[in-house]
Amino acid sequence: MKINNNLCDEWLKIIETEMHKPYFKEIINKIESDKDNSIVIYPKENMIFNAFEKTNFKDLKVVILWQDPYHWAWQAQGFCFSVPEWTKLPPSLKNIYKEINNSLQIDNKDNWDLTPWTKQWVFLLNAILTVQAWKPASHSKIGWEKFTNEIIKNISDKKENVIFLLWWAFAQGKKSLIDTNRHIVLESPHPSPFSAHRWFLWNNHFKKTNEILKSWWKKEIDWKI
């Protein structure tokens, strides 16, 4: 597995440290085994660490965490919730857009690619970085969570004043990795159609995030795509 050459030094150091641990070799072995058996893996190999490439460690301001990549063809980009603009709008992202419009009157209706957020230092992290095609959570037991738990801990330990948006019980289970004396955690149900009506919609997380950033004298996020 290759990591992107243009990752910042901080990410490179953290990732390379983890790649030398035994558990990471198990991740690589599983992915290689799947490929040898003609199983399609998403995202493409050169996009697995896309979230790290797009958002520098030192500039990171906001973390949005979800479980694993989209498992349908052409959707997974290497960061959570986002899909290429020419694909169908996923239901969860549709509700994310609804909430942005509810609280900030911003109508994102023409583009589903969240890359503009990553360029404003919003880190869109999947806890599991790969998935077998058409099989959600199929790589949930191969070691990725050990890796991303270390990523979250490094952010918590080495940075100050990061806002973590934890939606649904899976993401909220990572709260114990975060020093809440140094960072802000905002929690709510998931934006899925099955739970968005239970307080994801109207949770005001995007508005609150900007208010917190402003109170820290940091530039607010432009949530418009």
mmCIF file of the C-alpha atoms, coordinates in Angstrom:
data_MODEL
# 
_entry.id   MODEL 
# 
loop_
_atom_site.group_PDB 
_atom_site.id 
_atom_site.type_symbol 
_atom_site.label_atom_id 
_atom_site.label_alt_id 
_atom_site.label_comp_id 
_atom_site.label_asym_id 
_atom_site.label_entity_id 
_atom_site.label_seq_id 
_atom_site.pdbx_PDB_ins_code 
_atom_site.Cartn_x 
_atom_site.Cartn_y 
_atom_site.Cartn_z 
_atom_site.occupancy 
_atom_site.B_iso_or_equiv 
_atom_site.pdbx_formal_charge 
_atom_site.auth_seq_id 
_atom_site.auth_comp_id 
_atom_site.auth_asym_id 
_atom_site.auth_atom_id 
_atom_site.pdbx_PDB_model_num 
ATOM 1   C CA . MET A 1 1   ? 0.000   0.000   0.000   1.00 0.00 ? 1   MET A CA 1 
ATOM 2   C CA . LYS A 1 2   ? 1.391   3.362   -1.026  1.00 0.00 ? 2   LYS A CA 1 
ATOM 3   C CA . ILE A 1 3   ? 0.835   6.601   0.830   1.00 0.00 ? 3   ILE A CA 1 
ATOM 4   C CA . ASN A 1 4   ? 0.517   9.850   -1.042  1.00 0.00 ? 4   ASN A CA 1 
ATOM 5   C CA . ASN A 1 5   ? 3.841   11.586  -1.664  1.00 0.00 ? 5   ASN A CA 1 
ATOM 6   C CA . ASN A 1 6   ? 2.446   15.051  -1.007  1.00 0.00 ? 6   ASN A CA 1 
ATOM 7   C CA . LEU A 1 7   ? 1.235   14.426  2.540   1.00 0.00 ? 7   LEU A CA 1 
ATOM 8   C CA . CYS A 1 8   ? 2.483   16.991  5.049   1.00 0.00 ? 8   CYS A CA 1 
ATOM 9   C CA . ASP A 1 9   ? 5.392   15.970  7.271   1.00 0.00 ? 9   ASP A CA 1 
ATOM 10  C CA . GLU A 1 10  ? 3.205   15.639  10.374  1.00 0.00 ? 10  GLU A CA 1 
ATOM 11  C CA . TRP A 1 11  ? 0.838   13.158  8.723   1.00 0.00 ? 11  TRP A CA 1 
ATOM 12  C CA . LEU A 1 12  ? 3.714   11.253  7.139   1.00 0.00 ? 12  LEU A CA 1 
ATOM 13  C CA . LYS A 1 13  ? 5.398   10.771  10.492  1.00 0.00 ? 13  LYS A CA 1 
ATOM 14  C CA . ILE A 1 14  ? 2.207   9.574   12.195  1.00 0.00 ? 14  ILE A CA 1 
ATOM 15  C CA . ILE A 1 15  ? 1.166   7.252   9.353   1.00 0.00 ? 15  ILE A CA 1 
ATOM 16  C CA . GLU A 1 16  ? 4.609   5.760   8.840   1.00 0.00 ? 16  GLU A CA 1 
ATOM 17  C CA . THR A 1 17  ? 4.854   5.027   12.574  1.00 0.00 ? 17  THR A CA 1 
ATOM 18  C CA . GLU A 1 18  ? 1.590   3.095   12.432  1.00 0.00 ? 18  GLU A CA 1 
ATOM 19  C CA . MET A 1 19  ? 2.499   1.297   9.198   1.00 0.00 ? 19  MET A CA 1 
ATOM 20  C CA . HIS A 1 20  ? 5.455   -0.354  10.958  1.00 0.00 ? 20  HIS A CA 1 
ATOM 21  C CA . LYS A 1 21  ? 3.234   -1.923  13.624  1.00 0.00 ? 21  LYS A CA 1 
ATOM 22  C CA . PRO A 1 22  ? 2.109   -5.572  13.301  1.00 0.00 ? 22  PRO A CA 1 
ATOM 23  C CA . TYR A 1 23  ? -1.607  -4.738  13.057  1.00 0.00 ? 23  TYR A CA 1 
ATOM 24  C CA . PHE A 1 24  ? -1.037  -2.605  9.964   1.00 0.00 ? 24  PHE A CA 1 
ATOM 25  C CA . LYS A 1 25  ? 0.662   -5.492  8.195   1.00 0.00 ? 25  LYS A CA 1 
ATOM 26  C CA . GLU A 1 26  ? -2.562  -7.425  8.763   1.00 0.00 ? 26  GLU A CA 1 
ATOM 27  C CA . ILE A 1 27  ? -4.500  -4.635  7.042   1.00 0.00 ? 27  ILE A CA 1 
ATOM 28  C CA . ILE A 1 28  ? -2.198  -4.789  4.032   1.00 0.00 ? 28  ILE A CA 1 
ATOM 29  C CA . ASN A 1 29  ? -2.362  -8.585  3.906   1.00 0.00 ? 29  ASN A CA 1 
ATOM 30  C CA . LYS A 1 30  ? -6.173  -8.551  3.931   1.00 0.00 ? 30  LYS A CA 1 
ATOM 31  C CA . ILE A 1 31  ? -6.406  -5.977  1.150   1.00 0.00 ? 31  ILE A CA 1 
ATOM 32  C CA . GLU A 1 32  ? -3.855  -7.837  -0.965  1.00 0.00 ? 32  GLU A CA 1 
ATOM 33  C CA . SER A 1 33  ? -5.710  -11.097 -0.367  1.00 0.00 ? 33  SER A CA 1 
ATOM 34  C CA . ASP A 1 34  ? -8.965  -9.512  -1.515  1.00 0.00 ? 34  ASP A CA 1 
ATOM 35  C CA . LYS A 1 35  ? -7.292  -8.230  -4.661  1.00 0.00 ? 35  LYS A CA 1 
ATOM 36  C CA . ASP A 1 36  ? -5.774  -11.655 -5.372  1.00 0.00 ? 36  ASP A CA 1 
ATOM 37  C CA . ASN A 1 37  ? -9.306  -13.064 -5.195  1.00 0.00 ? 37  ASN A CA 1 
ATOM 38  C CA . SER A 1 38  ? -10.586 -10.431 -7.661  1.00 0.00 ? 38  SER A CA 1 
ATOM 39  C CA . ILE A 1 39  ? -12.574 -8.582  -4.979  1.00 0.00 ? 39  ILE A CA 1 
ATOM 40  C CA . VAL A 1 40  ? -13.016 -4.901  -5.802  1.00 0.00 ? 40  VAL A CA 1 
ATOM 41  C CA . ILE A 1 41  ? -11.888 -2.517  -3.041  1.00 0.00 ? 41  ILE A CA 1 
ATOM 42  C CA . TYR A 1 42  ? -13.068 1.069   -2.579  1.00 0.00 ? 42  TYR A CA 1 
ATOM 43  C CA . PRO A 1 43  ? -11.732 3.678   -2.699  1.00 0.00 ? 43  PRO A CA 1 
ATOM 44  C CA . LYS A 1 44  ? -8.986  3.278   -5.280  1.00 0.00 ? 44  LYS A CA 1 
ATOM 45  C CA . GLU A 1 45  ? -5.589  2.721   -3.685  1.00 0.00 ? 45  GLU A CA 1 
ATOM 46  C CA . ASN A 1 46  ? -4.330  6.199   -4.555  1.00 0.00 ? 46  ASN A CA 1 
ATOM 47  C CA . MET A 1 47  ? -7.329  7.702   -2.701  1.00 0.00 ? 47  MET A CA 1 
ATOM 48  C CA . ILE A 1 48  ? -7.214  5.705   0.550   1.00 0.00 ? 48  ILE A CA 1 
ATOM 49  C CA . PHE A 1 49  ? -5.358  8.520   2.354   1.00 0.00 ? 49  PHE A CA 1 
ATOM 50  C CA . ASN A 1 50  ? -7.110  11.314  0.470   1.00 0.00 ? 50  ASN A CA 1 
ATOM 51  C CA . ALA A 1 51  ? -8.452  12.978  3.628   1.00 0.00 ? 51  ALA A CA 1 
ATOM 52  C CA . PHE A 1 52  ? -4.901  13.286  4.948   1.00 0.00 ? 52  PHE A CA 1 
ATOM 53  C CA . GLU A 1 53  ? -3.632  14.689  1.666   1.00 0.00 ? 53  GLU A CA 1 
ATOM 54  C CA . LYS A 1 54  ? -6.343  17.329  1.435   1.00 0.00 ? 54  LYS A CA 1 
ATOM 55  C CA . THR A 1 55  ? -6.162  18.584  5.042   1.00 0.00 ? 55  THR A CA 1 
ATOM 56  C CA . ASN A 1 56  ? -2.788  19.406  6.623   1.00 0.00 ? 56  ASN A CA 1 
ATOM 57  C CA . PHE A 1 57  ? -2.321  18.385  10.234  1.00 0.00 ? 57  PHE A CA 1 
ATOM 58  C CA . LYS A 1 58  ? -1.123  21.784  11.444  1.00 0.00 ? 58  LYS A CA 1 
ATOM 59  C CA . ASP A 1 59  ? -4.051  23.634  9.834   1.00 0.00 ? 59  ASP A CA 1 
ATOM 60  C CA . LEU A 1 60  ? -6.814  21.212  10.835  1.00 0.00 ? 60  LEU A CA 1 
ATOM 61  C CA . LYS A 1 61  ? -9.730  22.947  12.565  1.00 0.00 ? 61  LYS A CA 1 
ATOM 62  C CA . VAL A 1 62  ? -12.735 20.598  12.369  1.00 0.00 ? 62  VAL A CA 1 
ATOM 63  C CA . VAL A 1 63  ? -13.066 16.799  12.325  1.00 0.00 ? 63  VAL A CA 1 
ATOM 64  C CA . ILE A 1 64  ? -16.158 15.070  10.935  1.00 0.00 ? 64  ILE A CA 1 
ATOM 65  C CA . LEU A 1 65  ? -16.055 11.349  11.631  1.00 0.00 ? 65  LEU A CA 1 
ATOM 66  C CA . TRP A 1 66  ? -17.978 8.492   10.059  1.00 0.00 ? 66  TRP A CA 1 
ATOM 67  C CA . GLN A 1 67  ? -17.662 4.720   9.793   1.00 0.00 ? 67  GLN A CA 1 
ATOM 68  C CA . ASP A 1 68  ? -16.502 3.467   6.384   1.00 0.00 ? 68  ASP A CA 1 
ATOM 69  C CA . PRO A 1 69  ? -16.441 4.437   2.692   1.00 0.00 ? 69  PRO A CA 1 
ATOM 70  C CA . TYR A 1 70  ? -19.342 4.150   0.295   1.00 0.00 ? 70  TYR A CA 1 
ATOM 71  C CA . HIS A 1 71  ? -19.412 0.636   -1.149  1.00 0.00 ? 71  HIS A CA 1 
ATOM 72  C CA . TRP A 1 72  ? -21.060 1.414   -4.495  1.00 0.00 ? 72  TRP A CA 1 
ATOM 73  C CA . ALA A 1 73  ? -19.068 2.005   -7.678  1.00 0.00 ? 73  ALA A CA 1 
ATOM 74  C CA . TRP A 1 74  ? -17.629 5.490   -8.321  1.00 0.00 ? 74  TRP A CA 1 
ATOM 75  C CA . GLN A 1 75  ? -18.697 6.966   -4.968  1.00 0.00 ? 75  GLN A CA 1 
ATOM 76  C CA . ALA A 1 76  ? -15.814 6.576   -2.477  1.00 0.00 ? 76  ALA A CA 1 
ATOM 77  C CA . GLN A 1 77  ? -13.318 9.451   -2.556  1.00 0.00 ? 77  GLN A CA 1 
ATOM 78  C CA . GLY A 1 78  ? -11.260 8.773   0.544   1.00 0.00 ? 78  GLY A CA 1 
ATOM 79  C CA . PHE A 1 79  ? -13.161 11.080  2.876   1.00 0.00 ? 79  PHE A CA 1 
ATOM 80  C CA . CYS A 1 80  ? -16.479 10.687  4.613   1.00 0.00 ? 80  CYS A CA 1 
ATOM 81  C CA . PHE A 1 81  ? -19.908 11.557  3.189   1.00 0.00 ? 81  PHE A CA 1 
ATOM 82  C CA . SER A 1 82  ? -18.490 13.079  -0.016  1.00 0.00 ? 82  SER A CA 1 
ATOM 83  C CA . VAL A 1 83  ? -19.097 11.727  -3.542  1.00 0.00 ? 83  VAL A CA 1 
ATOM 84  C CA . PRO A 1 84  ? -18.143 13.045  -6.998  1.00 0.00 ? 84  PRO A CA 1 
ATOM 85  C CA . GLU A 1 85  ? -20.508 15.749  -8.200  1.00 0.00 ? 85  GLU A CA 1 
ATOM 86  C CA . TRP A 1 86  ? -21.730 13.699  -11.168 1.00 0.00 ? 86  TRP A CA 1 
ATOM 87  C CA . THR A 1 87  ? -23.022 10.812  -9.013  1.00 0.00 ? 87  THR A CA 1 
ATOM 88  C CA . LYS A 1 88  ? -26.360 10.487  -7.219  1.00 0.00 ? 88  LYS A CA 1 
ATOM 89  C CA . LEU A 1 89  ? -26.740 12.483  -3.990  1.00 0.00 ? 89  LEU A CA 1 
ATOM 90  C CA . PRO A 1 90  ? -26.558 10.035  -1.024  1.00 0.00 ? 90  PRO A CA 1 
ATOM 91  C CA . PRO A 1 91  ? -29.441 10.309  1.491   1.00 0.00 ? 91  PRO A CA 1 
ATOM 92  C CA . SER A 1 92  ? -27.199 11.175  4.456   1.00 0.00 ? 92  SER A CA 1 
ATOM 93  C CA . LEU A 1 93  ? -25.453 13.964  2.571   1.00 0.00 ? 93  LEU A CA 1 
ATOM 94  C CA . LYS A 1 94  ? -28.849 15.234  1.451   1.00 0.00 ? 94  LYS A CA 1 
ATOM 95  C CA . ASN A 1 95  ? -29.802 15.639  5.118   1.00 0.00 ? 95  ASN A CA 1 
ATOM 96  C CA . ILE A 1 96  ? -26.456 17.285  5.884   1.00 0.00 ? 96  ILE A CA 1 
ATOM 97  C CA . TYR A 1 97  ? -27.273 19.826  3.185   1.00 0.00 ? 97  TYR A CA 1 
ATOM 98  C CA . LYS A 1 98  ? -30.762 20.270  4.645   1.00 0.00 ? 98  LYS A CA 1 
ATOM 99  C CA . GLU A 1 99  ? -29.276 21.088  8.041   1.00 0.00 ? 99  GLU A CA 1 
ATOM 100 C CA . ILE A 1 100 ? -26.827 23.579  6.538   1.00 0.00 ? 100 ILE A CA 1 
ATOM 101 C CA . ASN A 1 101 ? -29.754 25.280  4.827   1.00 0.00 ? 101 ASN A CA 1 
ATOM 102 C CA . ASN A 1 102 ? -31.843 25.169  8.026   1.00 0.00 ? 102 ASN A CA 1 
ATOM 103 C CA . SER A 1 103 ? -29.269 26.953  10.133  1.00 0.00 ? 103 SER A CA 1 
ATOM 104 C CA . LEU A 1 104 ? -27.302 29.045  7.633   1.00 0.00 ? 104 LEU A CA 1 
ATOM 105 C CA . GLN A 1 105 ? -29.634 29.441  4.649   1.00 0.00 ? 105 GLN A CA 1 
ATOM 106 C CA . ILE A 1 106 ? -27.049 27.936  2.308   1.00 0.00 ? 106 ILE A CA 1 
ATOM 107 C CA . ASP A 1 107 ? -28.492 25.827  -0.487  1.00 0.00 ? 107 ASP A CA 1 
ATOM 108 C CA . ASN A 1 108 ? -25.997 23.215  -1.713  1.00 0.00 ? 108 ASN A CA 1 
ATOM 109 C CA . LYS A 1 109 ? -27.990 21.575  -4.478  1.00 0.00 ? 109 LYS A CA 1 
ATOM 110 C CA . ASP A 1 110 ? -25.643 21.184  -7.431  1.00 0.00 ? 110 ASP A CA 1 
ATOM 111 C CA . ASN A 1 111 ? -22.487 19.496  -6.117  1.00 0.00 ? 111 ASN A CA 1 
ATOM 112 C CA . TRP A 1 112 ? -21.915 16.589  -3.732  1.00 0.00 ? 112 TRP A CA 1 
ATOM 113 C CA . ASP A 1 113 ? -18.084 16.778  -3.686  1.00 0.00 ? 113 ASP A CA 1 
ATOM 114 C CA . LEU A 1 114 ? -16.971 18.099  -0.270  1.00 0.00 ? 114 LEU A CA 1 
ATOM 115 C CA . THR A 1 115 ? -13.393 18.849  -1.328  1.00 0.00 ? 115 THR A CA 1 
ATOM 116 C CA . PRO A 1 116 ? -13.937 22.614  -0.743  1.00 0.00 ? 116 PRO A CA 1 
ATOM 117 C CA . TRP A 1 117 ? -14.466 21.860  2.957   1.00 0.00 ? 117 TRP A CA 1 
ATOM 118 C CA . THR A 1 118 ? -11.194 19.926  3.177   1.00 0.00 ? 118 THR A CA 1 
ATOM 119 C CA . LYS A 1 119 ? -9.349  22.922  1.758   1.00 0.00 ? 119 LYS A CA 1 
ATOM 120 C CA . GLN A 1 120 ? -10.672 24.947  4.686   1.00 0.00 ? 120 GLN A CA 1 
ATOM 121 C CA . TRP A 1 121 ? -9.149  22.415  7.097   1.00 0.00 ? 121 TRP A CA 1 
ATOM 122 C CA . VAL A 1 122 ? -12.210 20.264  7.719   1.00 0.00 ? 122 VAL A CA 1 
ATOM 123 C CA . PHE A 1 123 ? -10.876 16.728  8.170   1.00 0.00 ? 123 PHE A CA 1 
ATOM 124 C CA . LEU A 1 124 ? -13.399 14.231  6.759   1.00 0.00 ? 124 LEU A CA 1 
ATOM 125 C CA . LEU A 1 125 ? -12.315 10.974  8.371   1.00 0.00 ? 125 LEU A CA 1 
ATOM 126 C CA . ASN A 1 126 ? -13.736 7.499   7.910   1.00 0.00 ? 126 ASN A CA 1 
ATOM 127 C CA . ALA A 1 127 ? -12.821 5.273   10.868  1.00 0.00 ? 127 ALA A CA 1 
ATOM 128 C CA . ILE A 1 128 ? -12.403 2.415   8.378   1.00 0.00 ? 128 ILE A CA 1 
ATOM 129 C CA . LEU A 1 129 ? -10.546 3.466   5.238   1.00 0.00 ? 129 LEU A CA 1 
ATOM 130 C CA . THR A 1 130 ? -11.470 0.674   2.805   1.00 0.00 ? 130 THR A CA 1 
ATOM 131 C CA . VAL A 1 131 ? -14.438 -1.528  1.965   1.00 0.00 ? 131 VAL A CA 1 
ATOM 132 C CA . GLN A 1 132 ? -15.252 -4.400  -0.368  1.00 0.00 ? 132 GLN A CA 1 
ATOM 133 C CA . ALA A 1 133 ? -17.565 -3.467  -3.218  1.00 0.00 ? 133 ALA A CA 1 
ATOM 134 C CA . TRP A 1 134 ? -21.256 -3.840  -2.323  1.00 0.00 ? 134 TRP A CA 1 
ATOM 135 C CA . LYS A 1 135 ? -20.451 -5.065  1.208   1.00 0.00 ? 135 LYS A CA 1 
ATOM 136 C CA . PRO A 1 136 ? -20.760 -2.295  3.823   1.00 0.00 ? 136 PRO A CA 1 
ATOM 137 C CA . ALA A 1 137 ? -18.466 -2.600  6.869   1.00 0.00 ? 137 ALA A CA 1 
ATOM 138 C CA . SER A 1 138 ? -16.692 -5.558  5.204   1.00 0.00 ? 138 SER A CA 1 
ATOM 139 C CA . HIS A 1 139 ? -13.291 -4.240  6.371   1.00 0.00 ? 139 HIS A CA 1 
ATOM 140 C CA . SER A 1 140 ? -14.446 -3.323  9.872   1.00 0.00 ? 140 SER A CA 1 
ATOM 141 C CA . LYS A 1 141 ? -12.482 -6.130  11.520  1.00 0.00 ? 141 LYS A CA 1 
ATOM 142 C CA . ILE A 1 142 ? -9.127  -5.881  9.752   1.00 0.00 ? 142 ILE A CA 1 
ATOM 143 C CA . GLY A 1 143 ? -7.441  -3.220  11.906  1.00 0.00 ? 143 GLY A CA 1 
ATOM 144 C CA . TRP A 1 144 ? -8.387  0.135   10.436  1.00 0.00 ? 144 TRP A CA 1 
ATOM 145 C CA . GLU A 1 145 ? -10.009 1.327   13.651  1.00 0.00 ? 145 GLU A CA 1 
ATOM 146 C CA . LYS A 1 146 ? -6.723  0.832   15.521  1.00 0.00 ? 146 LYS A CA 1 
ATOM 147 C CA . PHE A 1 147 ? -5.139  3.107   12.947  1.00 0.00 ? 147 PHE A CA 1 
ATOM 148 C CA . THR A 1 148 ? -7.776  5.840   13.004  1.00 0.00 ? 148 THR A CA 1 
ATOM 149 C CA . ASN A 1 149 ? -8.005  5.698   16.802  1.00 0.00 ? 149 ASN A CA 1 
ATOM 150 C CA . GLU A 1 150 ? -4.315  6.631   16.811  1.00 0.00 ? 150 GLU A CA 1 
ATOM 151 C CA . ILE A 1 151 ? -5.047  9.421   14.342  1.00 0.00 ? 151 ILE A CA 1 
ATOM 152 C CA . ILE A 1 152 ? -7.743  10.828  16.633  1.00 0.00 ? 152 ILE A CA 1 
ATOM 153 C CA . LYS A 1 153 ? -5.459  10.544  19.662  1.00 0.00 ? 153 LYS A CA 1 
ATOM 154 C CA . ASN A 1 154 ? -2.653  12.349  17.836  1.00 0.00 ? 154 ASN A CA 1 
ATOM 155 C CA . ILE A 1 155 ? -4.995  15.184  16.907  1.00 0.00 ? 155 ILE A CA 1 
ATOM 156 C CA . SER A 1 156 ? -6.243  15.389  20.501  1.00 0.00 ? 156 SER A CA 1 
ATOM 157 C CA . ASP A 1 157 ? -2.776  15.260  22.066  1.00 0.00 ? 157 ASP A CA 1 
ATOM 158 C CA . LYS A 1 158 ? -0.815  17.445  19.662  1.00 0.00 ? 158 LYS A CA 1 
ATOM 159 C CA . LYS A 1 159 ? -3.309  20.157  18.766  1.00 0.00 ? 159 LYS A CA 1 
ATOM 160 C CA . GLU A 1 160 ? -5.445  22.716  20.586  1.00 0.00 ? 160 GLU A CA 1 
ATOM 161 C CA . ASN A 1 161 ? -8.973  23.909  19.868  1.00 0.00 ? 161 ASN A CA 1 
ATOM 162 C CA . VAL A 1 162 ? -10.255 21.404  17.341  1.00 0.00 ? 162 VAL A CA 1 
ATOM 163 C CA . ILE A 1 163 ? -14.013 20.894  16.917  1.00 0.00 ? 163 ILE A CA 1 
ATOM 164 C CA . PHE A 1 164 ? -15.122 17.257  16.586  1.00 0.00 ? 164 PHE A CA 1 
ATOM 165 C CA . LEU A 1 165 ? -18.547 16.564  15.054  1.00 0.00 ? 165 LEU A CA 1 
ATOM 166 C CA . LEU A 1 166 ? -19.647 13.125  16.233  1.00 0.00 ? 166 LEU A CA 1 
ATOM 167 C CA . TRP A 1 167 ? -22.889 11.938  14.678  1.00 0.00 ? 167 TRP A CA 1 
ATOM 168 C CA . TRP A 1 168 ? -24.464 8.662   15.851  1.00 0.00 ? 168 TRP A CA 1 
ATOM 169 C CA . ALA A 1 169 ? -23.313 6.155   18.462  1.00 0.00 ? 169 ALA A CA 1 
ATOM 170 C CA . PHE A 1 170 ? -20.433 4.779   16.395  1.00 0.00 ? 170 PHE A CA 1 
ATOM 171 C CA . ALA A 1 171 ? -18.722 8.169   16.114  1.00 0.00 ? 171 ALA A CA 1 
ATOM 172 C CA . GLN A 1 172 ? -19.627 9.101   19.686  1.00 0.00 ? 172 GLN A CA 1 
ATOM 173 C CA . GLY A 1 173 ? -17.822 5.973   20.835  1.00 0.00 ? 173 GLY A CA 1 
ATOM 174 C CA . LYS A 1 174 ? -14.596 7.781   19.906  1.00 0.00 ? 174 LYS A CA 1 
ATOM 175 C CA . LYS A 1 175 ? -15.208 10.586  22.394  1.00 0.00 ? 175 LYS A CA 1 
ATOM 176 C CA . SER A 1 176 ? -13.047 8.851   25.008  1.00 0.00 ? 176 SER A CA 1 
ATOM 177 C CA . LEU A 1 177 ? -10.053 9.379   22.696  1.00 0.00 ? 177 LEU A CA 1 
ATOM 178 C CA . ILE A 1 178 ? -10.522 13.158  22.760  1.00 0.00 ? 178 ILE A CA 1 
ATOM 179 C CA . ASP A 1 179 ? -9.338  15.506  25.514  1.00 0.00 ? 179 ASP A CA 1 
ATOM 180 C CA . THR A 1 180 ? -12.454 17.605  26.012  1.00 0.00 ? 180 THR A CA 1 
ATOM 181 C CA . ASN A 1 181 ? -10.477 20.106  28.080  1.00 0.00 ? 181 ASN A CA 1 
ATOM 182 C CA . ARG A 1 182 ? -8.529  21.011  24.929  1.00 0.00 ? 182 ARG A CA 1 
ATOM 183 C CA . HIS A 1 183 ? -11.184 20.521  22.271  1.00 0.00 ? 183 HIS A CA 1 
ATOM 184 C CA . ILE A 1 184 ? -14.924 20.889  21.622  1.00 0.00 ? 184 ILE A CA 1 
ATOM 185 C CA . VAL A 1 185 ? -17.129 17.869  20.856  1.00 0.00 ? 185 VAL A CA 1 
ATOM 186 C CA . LEU A 1 186 ? -20.582 18.328  19.289  1.00 0.00 ? 186 LEU A CA 1 
ATOM 187 C CA . GLU A 1 187 ? -22.821 15.251  19.256  1.00 0.00 ? 187 GLU A CA 1 
ATOM 188 C CA . SER A 1 188 ? -26.100 14.352  17.590  1.00 0.00 ? 188 SER A CA 1 
ATOM 189 C CA . PRO A 1 189 ? -27.842 11.468  15.805  1.00 0.00 ? 189 PRO A CA 1 
ATOM 190 C CA . HIS A 1 190 ? -26.652 10.457  12.349  1.00 0.00 ? 190 HIS A CA 1 
ATOM 191 C CA . PRO A 1 191 ? -27.918 12.276  9.216   1.00 0.00 ? 191 PRO A CA 1 
ATOM 192 C CA . SER A 1 192 ? -29.310 9.017   7.815   1.00 0.00 ? 192 SER A CA 1 
ATOM 193 C CA . PRO A 1 193 ? -33.025 9.157   6.861   1.00 0.00 ? 193 PRO A CA 1 
ATOM 194 C CA . PHE A 1 194 ? -33.605 6.651   9.673   1.00 0.00 ? 194 PHE A CA 1 
ATOM 195 C CA . SER A 1 195 ? -32.386 9.032   12.388  1.00 0.00 ? 195 SER A CA 1 
ATOM 196 C CA . ALA A 1 196 ? -32.058 12.568  10.997  1.00 0.00 ? 196 ALA A CA 1 
ATOM 197 C CA . HIS A 1 197 ? -35.477 13.555  12.361  1.00 0.00 ? 197 HIS A CA 1 
ATOM 198 C CA . ARG A 1 198 ? -34.270 12.685  15.872  1.00 0.00 ? 198 ARG A CA 1 
ATOM 199 C CA . TRP A 1 199 ? -32.360 15.953  16.288  1.00 0.00 ? 199 TRP A CA 1 
ATOM 200 C CA . PHE A 1 200 ? -29.767 15.800  13.534  1.00 0.00 ? 200 PHE A CA 1 
ATOM 201 C CA . LEU A 1 201 ? -31.929 18.232  11.613  1.00 0.00 ? 201 LEU A CA 1 
ATOM 202 C CA . TRP A 1 202 ? -31.860 21.497  13.554  1.00 0.00 ? 202 TRP A CA 1 
ATOM 203 C CA . ASN A 1 203 ? -28.818 20.475  15.613  1.00 0.00 ? 203 ASN A CA 1 
ATOM 204 C CA . ASN A 1 204 ? -27.144 23.714  14.391  1.00 0.00 ? 204 ASN A CA 1 
ATOM 205 C CA . HIS A 1 205 ? -23.719 22.047  14.331  1.00 0.00 ? 205 HIS A CA 1 
ATOM 206 C CA . PHE A 1 206 ? -22.502 23.969  11.299  1.00 0.00 ? 206 PHE A CA 1 
ATOM 207 C CA . LYS A 1 207 ? -23.615 27.285  12.744  1.00 0.00 ? 207 LYS A CA 1 
ATOM 208 C CA . LYS A 1 208 ? -22.205 26.412  16.190  1.00 0.00 ? 208 LYS A CA 1 
ATOM 209 C CA . THR A 1 209 ? -18.901 25.379  14.619  1.00 0.00 ? 209 THR A CA 1 
ATOM 210 C CA . ASN A 1 210 ? -18.521 28.786  13.019  1.00 0.00 ? 210 ASN A CA 1 
ATOM 211 C CA . GLU A 1 211 ? -19.500 30.562  16.216  1.00 0.00 ? 211 GLU A CA 1 
ATOM 212 C CA . ILE A 1 212 ? -16.853 28.619  18.136  1.00 0.00 ? 212 ILE A CA 1 
ATOM 213 C CA . LEU A 1 213 ? -14.188 29.275  15.493  1.00 0.00 ? 213 LEU A CA 1 
ATOM 214 C CA . LYS A 1 214 ? -15.036 32.968  15.575  1.00 0.00 ? 214 LYS A CA 1 
ATOM 215 C CA . SER A 1 215 ? -14.710 32.996  19.386  1.00 0.00 ? 215 SER A CA 1 
ATOM 216 C CA . TRP A 1 216 ? -11.229 31.492  18.936  1.00 0.00 ? 216 TRP A CA 1 
ATOM 217 C CA . TRP A 1 217 ? -10.319 34.207  16.402  1.00 0.00 ? 217 TRP A CA 1 
ATOM 218 C CA . LYS A 1 218 ? -10.164 31.609  13.630  1.00 0.00 ? 218 LYS A CA 1 
ATOM 219 C CA . LYS A 1 219 ? -11.616 31.958  10.166  1.00 0.00 ? 219 LYS A CA 1 
ATOM 220 C CA . GLU A 1 220 ? -15.105 30.504  9.871   1.00 0.00 ? 220 GLU A CA 1 
ATOM 221 C CA . ILE A 1 221 ? -15.888 27.668  7.450   1.00 0.00 ? 221 ILE A CA 1 
ATOM 222 C CA . ASP A 1 222 ? -17.715 28.550  4.244   1.00 0.00 ? 222 ASP A CA 1 
ATOM 223 C CA . TRP A 1 223 ? -20.077 25.553  4.049   1.00 0.00 ? 223 TRP A CA 1 
ATOM 224 C CA . LYS A 1 224 ? -21.174 26.473  0.534   1.00 0.00 ? 224 LYS A CA 1 
ATOM 225 C CA . ILE A 1 225 ? -20.029 23.953  -2.078  1.00 0.00 ? 225 ILE A CA 1 
# 
